[in-house]
Amino acid sequence: MGRPNILMIVSHDTGRHLGCYGVRVDTPNFDRMARDGVLFTNVYCTAPQCSPSRASILTGLYPHNHGLIGLTHRGFKLSTCKLLPTILAENGYQTYLFGFQHESPDPRLLGYKNIVKGKSYSCIDVTPLLLEFLKSKPEKPFFAMVGFSETHRPFPGYDGPIDSIEPLPYLPDEPDVRRDIGGLNLLVSRMDESIGCILDTLENTGLCEDTILVYTTDHGIAFPGAKATLFDPGIEVALIIRGPEPFCGGRRIDALLSNIDIMPTILDVCGIPIPSDIHGRSILPIIKGETDRIHSEVYLELTYHAAYDPIRGVRTDRYKYIRSFEWRPYLFPPNVDPSPSKEVARKYGYFDRIRPIEMLFDLDKDPIERLNLANDPDYSDILRYLRSKLHNWMKETCDQLLIQGYIPPPLDAKVTPPRSYEPHEMDPFPI
């Protein structure tokens, strides 16, 4: 096959809210991609927010090492490091960006030589531009990053029946929440139609024979208890890869992985040396069946979203340990997107109780992370072990949160005060 083309699609705030991941939402084209390719069931992002997680995909580094510890549009910036598009361009790839990115004010600084913009970042406007490119017999090899604004809020209004809408196990099962999920489902269906058009075009042009299609998202869905938290609904991400052997056959891979592994995997597939100073590892040996795991644990972090909420975590296949470095509510209001579900969470007191400084969960027995075992003597050995793992990781990766404590934002950054309710509020005492 030689050096394959890489077509990578990254959606916004989708988590694993797809039919091929067992969610009750109709996604025939994502299902088709998974049926023909390889679906990864156990992948987590480094950070449950857009810019830091996306930068980890491009760098293979944790946020506190690539420098983007907050949102780009709020004034946070990448430090100097090697980026996937840059490396590919230096090795003969034509690099393209279609639609949305959230890593830099100037996408050319990320290594994209060709920037293709539509009327909006919605898949409605981005997909036709991509299809035109694929039909044009593009110069090979190419790397095309495709960013959809779906499934970011605000969602379209949903006024259909709610009995068939699957509730979220970590939120109260109320009509407002179900209708909110219905709005998310509408955007998922819209995006699924674009995936179908892309799959058809790859097949009709013959590009599927030498093109690897990668789909992922930046973090979990935008609901209370998901996005901007280190609970599983905030850090779980879909990853589906479809292409020639070995990226075919409808296989499911359950190995514990992080989205820092995507960058080295793509370089490995393209026959390009992987930088020695990154944290991610190539997944290719797992895909080829040469090993069944590359990680015993994955590490998680959040520093700034709208407001400052420094937390770190470590997740194994069975356990998760979360350490908070500031006193915050169990769910932190300024980091929760406005929505009907947020108002339901407020009514039920999710923003009233204090988040424990340490949290430990047995995910086999408690998959929705409701029973904190940090003070349970039966789990004291596990607590000490994971506490030590997290501390050592922070030390080895020079996490400034461990070294100096409070991490100040850039001088020109926009940071929402912690006593705010909405992300956009800049008044520390909103009425």
C-alpha positions as CSV (number, residue, x, y, z in Angstrom):
1,M,0.0,0.0,0.0
2,G,2.9,2.4,0.5
3,R,2.2,5.4,2.7
4,P,-1.5,5.6,3.2
5,N,-3.7,8.6,3.1
6,I,-5.0,9.6,6.5
7,L,-8.5,11.0,6.8
8,M,-9.3,12.0,10.4
9,I,-12.7,13.2,11.6
10,V,-13.0,14.8,15.1
11,S,-16.4,15.8,16.4
12,H,-17.3,18.0,19.3
13,D,-18.5,16.7,22.7
14,T,-19.7,13.3,21.4
15,G,-18.2,10.9,23.9
16,R,-19.4,7.5,23.0
17,H,-23.0,8.6,22.3
18,L,-23.3,6.3,19.2
19,G,-25.3,3.2,18.4
20,C,-22.2,1.1,17.8
21,Y,-21.3,1.8,21.5
22,G,-24.6,0.4,22.7
23,V,-26.4,3.7,23.1
24,R,-30.1,3.8,22.0
25,V,-29.5,6.3,19.1
26,D,-29.8,5.5,15.4
27,T,-26.4,5.7,13.7
28,P,-26.4,3.3,10.8
29,N,-23.3,4.8,9.2
30,F,-21.1,4.9,12.3
31,D,-22.3,1.3,12.8
32,R,-21.3,0.5,9.2
33,M,-17.8,2.0,9.8
34,A,-17.4,0.0,12.9
35,R,-18.7,-3.2,11.2
36,D,-16.1,-2.8,8.4
37,G,-13.3,-1.5,10.6
38,V,-11.9,-1.6,14.2
39,L,-13.9,-0.2,17.1
40,F,-12.0,0.6,20.4
41,T,-14.2,0.3,23.4
42,N,-12.0,1.5,26.2
43,V,-10.4,4.8,25.1
44,Y,-10.2,7.9,27.3
45,C,-9.1,11.5,26.7
46,T,-6.4,13.2,28.7
47,A,-8.7,16.1,29.6
48,P,-12.5,16.4,29.5
49,Q,-12.5,19.7,27.6
50,C,-11.9,20.7,24.0
51,S,-8.6,22.5,23.4
52,P,-6.4,20.5,25.9
53,S,-7.7,17.1,24.7
54,R,-7.4,18.0,21.0
55,A,-3.9,19.2,21.5
56,S,-3.1,15.8,23.1
57,I,-4.3,14.1,20.0
58,L,-1.9,16.2,17.9
59,T,1.1,16.0,20.2
60,G,0.9,12.7,22.1
61,L,1.5,14.7,25.2
62,Y,-0.5,15.5,28.4
63,P,-1.9,19.0,28.6
64,H,0.4,20.2,31.3
65,N,3.3,19.3,29.0
66,H,2.0,20.6,25.7
67,G,1.0,23.8,27.6
68,L,-2.7,24.1,26.5
69,I,-4.2,23.8,29.9
70,G,-7.3,25.8,29.1
71,L,-9.4,26.9,26.1
72,T,-7.8,28.6,23.1
73,H,-10.5,31.1,22.6
74,R,-10.0,32.2,26.3
75,G,-6.4,33.0,25.8
76,F,-4.5,29.7,26.5
77,K,-1.8,28.7,24.1
78,L,0.3,25.7,23.0
79,S,3.9,25.6,24.0
80,T,6.5,24.8,21.3
81,C,6.2,21.1,20.5
82,K,6.1,18.8,17.5
83,L,2.6,18.5,16.1
84,L,1.2,15.6,14.0
85,P,0.3,17.7,10.9
86,T,3.8,19.4,11.0
87,I,5.6,16.0,11.2
88,L,3.5,14.6,8.3
89,A,4.1,17.7,6.2
90,E,7.9,17.4,6.8
91,N,7.6,13.8,5.6
92,G,6.0,14.4,2.2
93,Y,2.3,14.6,3.2
94,Q,-0.1,17.2,1.8
95,T,-1.9,18.5,4.9
96,Y,-5.4,19.8,5.0
97,L,-7.8,21.2,7.5
98,F,-11.5,21.1,6.8
99,G,-13.8,22.9,9.2
100,F,-13.2,23.2,12.9
101,Q,-10.1,23.1,15.1
102,H,-9.6,24.5,18.6
103,E,-5.8,24.3,19.2
104,S,-4.6,27.6,17.8
105,P,-5.9,31.0,16.6
106,D,-4.0,30.3,13.4
107,P,-4.3,26.7,12.0
108,R,-1.3,27.2,9.8
109,L,0.8,27.2,13.0
110,L,-0.4,23.6,13.5
111,G,1.1,22.4,10.3
112,Y,-1.9,22.6,7.9
113,K,-0.7,23.8,4.5
114,N,-4.2,24.0,3.1
115,I,-7.1,25.5,5.0
116,V,-10.6,24.8,3.7
117,K,-13.4,26.9,5.3
118,G,-17.2,26.6,4.8
119,K,-20.0,28.9,5.7
120,S,-20.0,27.3,9.2
121,Y,-18.3,24.5,11.0
122,S,-21.4,22.3,10.9
123,C,-21.1,19.0,9.0
124,I,-23.8,20.4,6.8
125,D,-21.3,22.9,5.3
126,V,-18.0,21.1,5.9
127,T,-18.9,17.7,4.4
128,P,-19.6,18.9,0.8
129,L,-16.2,20.6,0.7
130,L,-14.5,17.4,1.8
131,L,-16.4,15.3,-0.7
132,E,-15.4,17.7,-3.5
133,F,-11.7,17.3,-2.4
134,L,-12.0,13.5,-2.3
135,K,-13.5,13.4,-5.8
136,S,-10.8,15.6,-7.2
137,K,-8.1,12.9,-7.3
138,P,-6.0,14.7,-4.6
139,E,-2.2,14.4,-4.6
140,K,-1.1,11.6,-2.4
141,P,-0.2,10.9,0.3
142,F,-2.5,13.3,2.1
143,F,-3.5,14.0,5.7
144,A,-6.9,15.6,6.0
145,M,-8.2,16.7,9.4
146,V,-12.0,17.2,9.4
147,G,-13.6,19.1,12.3
148,F,-17.4,19.1,12.9
149,S,-19.0,21.5,15.4
150,E,-21.5,18.8,16.1
151,T,-22.4,17.7,18.8
152,H,-21.6,20.9,20.7
153,R,-24.3,22.8,22.4
154,P,-26.7,24.5,21.9
155,F,-28.8,21.5,20.7
156,P,-31.8,21.9,18.5
157,G,-35.1,21.7,20.3
158,Y,-36.7,18.3,20.5
159,D,-40.5,18.1,20.8
160,G,-41.1,14.5,19.8
161,P,-42.0,11.5,22.0
162,I,-39.6,10.8,24.9
163,D,-40.6,7.3,26.0
164,S,-38.0,5.7,23.6
165,I,-35.2,8.1,24.6
166,E,-32.6,6.4,26.7
167,P,-32.0,8.3,30.0
168,L,-28.5,9.0,31.4
169,P,-27.8,6.8,34.4
170,Y,-26.0,9.5,36.3
171,L,-28.8,12.1,36.0
172,P,-32.4,12.1,37.2
173,D,-34.7,10.6,34.7
174,E,-36.9,13.6,34.1
175,P,-38.7,14.8,31.0
176,D,-36.5,17.8,30.6
177,V,-33.4,15.7,30.6
178,R,-34.9,13.2,28.1
179,R,-35.8,16.1,25.7
180,D,-32.3,17.4,26.1
181,I,-30.9,14.0,25.1
182,G,-33.4,14.1,22.2
183,G,-31.7,17.3,21.0
184,L,-28.3,15.6,21.2
185,N,-29.6,12.7,19.2
186,L,-30.7,15.0,16.4
187,L,-27.2,16.3,16.0
188,V,-25.8,12.7,16.2
189,S,-28.1,11.7,13.4
190,R,-27.1,14.7,11.3
191,M,-23.4,13.8,11.7
192,D,-24.1,10.2,10.9
193,E,-25.5,11.2,7.5
194,S,-22.2,13.0,6.8
195,I,-20.3,9.9,7.8
196,G,-22.4,7.9,5.3
197,C,-21.6,10.3,2.5
198,I,-17.9,10.1,3.3
199,L,-17.9,6.3,3.3
200,D,-19.7,6.2,0.0
201,T,-17.3,8.7,-1.6
202,L,-14.2,6.8,-0.4
203,E,-15.6,3.6,-1.9
204,N,-16.8,5.3,-5.2
205,T,-13.4,7.0,-5.8
206,G,-11.4,3.9,-4.9
207,L,-9.7,5.9,-2.1
208,C,-10.7,3.3,0.5
209,E,-8.0,1.0,-0.9
210,D,-5.2,3.3,0.4
211,T,-6.9,5.6,2.9
212,I,-7.2,5.1,6.6
213,L,-10.3,6.7,8.1
214,V,-10.1,7.6,11.7
215,Y,-13.1,8.9,13.7
216,T,-12.8,10.2,17.3
217,T,-14.1,13.0,19.5
218,D,-12.5,15.3,22.0
219,H,-14.3,14.3,25.3
220,G,-17.6,13.3,26.8
221,I,-21.0,14.7,26.1
222,A,-22.0,18.2,27.4
223,F,-24.2,17.2,30.3
224,P,-23.8,17.7,34.1
225,G,-21.6,14.9,35.4
226,A,-19.9,14.4,32.0
227,K,-17.9,17.1,30.2
228,A,-15.4,19.0,32.4
229,T,-15.4,16.2,35.0
230,L,-13.1,13.2,35.4
231,F,-16.0,10.8,35.8
232,D,-16.2,8.3,32.9
233,P,-19.0,10.2,31.0
234,G,-16.6,13.1,30.8
235,I,-13.5,11.3,29.7
236,E,-14.8,8.4,27.5
237,V,-14.3,8.9,23.8
238,A,-15.2,6.9,20.7
239,L,-12.4,5.7,18.4
240,I,-13.1,3.9,15.2
241,I,-10.5,3.2,12.5
242,R,-11.4,1.8,9.1
243,G,-9.1,1.0,6.2
244,P,-7.1,-1.8,4.5
245,E,-5.6,-4.6,6.5
246,P,-5.2,-4.6,9.5
247,F,-7.9,-1.9,10.0
248,C,-10.8,-4.1,8.9
249,G,-12.9,-7.0,9.9
250,G,-15.4,-5.5,12.3
251,R,-13.2,-6.2,15.4
252,R,-13.7,-4.8,18.8
253,I,-10.6,-4.0,20.9
254,D,-11.1,-3.6,24.7
255,A,-7.5,-2.6,25.7
256,L,-7.2,0.4,27.9
257,L,-6.0,3.4,25.8
258,S,-5.7,7.1,25.8
259,N,-6.1,9.7,23.0
260,I,-2.4,10.5,23.4
261,D,-1.9,7.2,21.6
262,I,-3.5,8.4,18.3
263,M,-0.6,10.6,17.2
264,P,2.1,7.9,17.5
265,T,-0.2,5.3,15.9
266,I,-0.7,7.4,12.8
267,L,3.1,8.0,12.5
268,D,3.7,4.3,13.0
269,V,1.2,3.4,10.3
270,C,2.8,6.0,7.9
271,G,6.3,4.6,8.6
272,I,7.5,7.8,10.2
273,P,9.7,7.7,13.4
274,I,7.8,8.4,16.6
275,P,9.3,11.2,18.7
276,S,11.0,9.8,21.7
277,D,9.8,12.5,24.1
278,I,6.0,12.0,23.8
279,H,3.8,10.1,26.3
280,G,1.6,8.2,23.9
281,R,2.3,4.8,22.4
282,S,1.4,3.3,19.1
283,I,-1.7,1.1,19.1
284,L,-0.5,-0.8,16.0
285,P,0.9,-3.8,17.9
286,I,-2.5,-4.3,19.6
287,I,-4.3,-4.0,16.2
288,K,-1.9,-6.6,14.7
289,G,-2.4,-8.9,17.6
290,E,1.2,-8.7,18.8
291,T,0.2,-7.7,22.3
292,D,-3.1,-7.3,24.2
293,R,-2.2,-4.1,26.1
294,I,0.1,-1.1,26.2
295,H,-1.1,0.6,29.3
296,S,-1.9,-0.6,32.8
297,E,-3.4,2.8,33.6
298,V,-4.3,6.1,31.9
299,Y,-3.9,9.5,33.5
300,L,-6.4,12.4,33.5
301,E,-6.3,16.1,34.2
302,L,-8.2,19.3,34.2
303,T,-6.9,22.7,35.1
304,Y,-8.9,25.5,33.5
305,H,-12.2,25.2,31.6
306,A,-14.3,28.3,32.0
307,A,-13.2,28.5,35.6
308,Y,-10.2,27.1,37.5
309,D,-10.7,23.6,38.7
310,P,-7.4,21.8,39.2
311,I,-8.0,18.0,39.4
312,R,-5.9,15.0,38.4
313,G,-6.8,11.3,38.1
314,V,-5.7,7.9,37.2
315,R,-7.9,5.1,35.8
316,T,-7.1,1.4,35.5
317,D,-9.5,-1.2,34.0
318,R,-11.2,-1.6,37.4
319,Y,-10.4,1.5,39.6
320,K,-10.3,5.2,39.4
321,Y,-8.7,7.7,41.8
322,I,-9.4,11.4,41.5
323,R,-7.6,14.1,43.5
324,S,-9.0,17.7,43.8
325,F,-6.6,20.5,44.5
326,E,-9.2,23.2,45.4
327,W,-12.4,23.1,47.3
328,R,-15.2,22.8,44.7
329,P,-18.8,21.6,44.5
330,Y,-19.4,18.0,43.5
331,L,-20.3,19.4,40.1
332,F,-18.8,22.8,39.4
333,P,-21.5,25.2,37.9
334,P,-19.3,27.6,35.8
335,N,-17.8,24.6,34.0
336,V,-21.2,23.1,33.2
337,D,-22.7,24.3,29.9
338,P,-26.2,26.0,30.1
339,S,-28.9,23.5,29.4
340,P,-32.3,22.1,30.7
341,S,-30.3,19.3,32.2
342,K,-28.2,21.7,34.2
343,E,-31.3,23.2,35.8
344,V,-32.5,19.7,36.7
345,A,-29.1,19.0,38.3
346,R,-29.4,22.3,40.2
347,K,-32.9,21.4,41.5
348,Y,-31.5,18.1,42.8
349,G,-28.6,19.8,44.6
350,Y,-25.7,18.5,42.5
351,F,-24.0,21.9,42.9
352,D,-24.6,22.2,46.6
353,R,-22.5,19.5,48.2
354,I,-18.7,19.7,48.4
355,R,-16.6,17.4,46.2
356,P,-14.3,15.2,48.4
357,I,-10.6,16.0,48.0
358,E,-10.0,12.3,47.2
359,M,-12.3,9.9,45.4
360,L,-11.9,6.3,44.8
361,F,-14.3,4.1,42.7
362,D,-14.5,0.4,42.1
363,L,-15.8,0.6,38.5
364,D,-16.8,-3.1,38.3
365,K,-19.2,-2.7,41.2
366,D,-20.0,1.0,40.7
367,P,-19.8,1.9,37.1
368,I,-21.6,5.3,37.5
369,E,-19.2,6.3,40.3
370,R,-21.5,7.0,43.1
371,L,-19.8,5.3,46.0
372,N,-16.6,7.0,47.1
373,L,-14.4,4.3,48.7
374,A,-11.5,6.6,49.7
375,N,-12.4,6.1,53.4
376,D,-13.2,2.5,53.2
377,P,-10.6,0.4,55.0
378,D,-11.2,-2.5,52.7
379,Y,-9.8,-0.4,49.9
380,S,-6.9,1.2,51.7
381,D,-4.2,-0.7,49.8
382,I,-5.8,0.3,46.5
383,L,-6.1,3.9,47.6
384,R,-2.4,4.1,48.6
385,Y,-1.3,2.4,45.4
386,L,-3.2,4.7,43.1
387,R,-2.4,7.8,45.2
388,S,1.3,6.9,44.7
389,K,0.9,6.2,41.0
390,L,-0.7,9.6,40.5
391,H,1.9,11.4,42.6
392,N,4.7,9.8,40.7
393,W,3.2,10.6,37.4
394,M,2.8,14.2,38.3
395,K,6.4,14.3,39.5
396,E,7.8,12.5,36.5
397,T,5.9,14.7,34.0
398,C,6.8,17.9,35.9
399,D,3.2,18.9,36.6
400,Q,3.4,22.4,38.0
401,L,0.3,21.7,40.1
402,L,2.5,19.4,42.2
403,I,5.6,21.6,42.1
404,Q,4.1,25.0,42.8
405,G,0.4,24.6,43.7
406,Y,-1.8,27.2,42.1
407,I,-1.3,27.6,38.4
408,P,-2.0,31.2,37.2
409,P,-3.6,31.7,33.8
410,P,-1.9,33.7,31.0
411,L,-2.2,37.5,31.6
412,D,-4.7,38.0,28.8
413,A,-6.8,34.9,29.5
414,K,-10.5,35.1,30.3
415,V,-11.3,33.1,33.4
416,T,-14.7,32.8,35.0
417,P,-14.7,33.4,38.8
418,P,-15.4,30.2,40.8
419,R,-18.6,31.6,42.4
420,S,-20.3,32.1,39.0
421,Y,-23.1,29.9,37.8
422,E,-22.7,30.2,34.0
423,P,-19.5,29.9,32.1
424,H,-19.8,33.3,30.5
425,E,-20.3,35.2,33.8
426,M,-17.4,37.5,34.8
427,D,-19.1,39.0,37.8
428,P,-17.9,37.1,40.9
429,F,-21.2,37.6,42.6
430,P,-23.9,37.0,40.0
431,I,-27.5,37.6,41.0
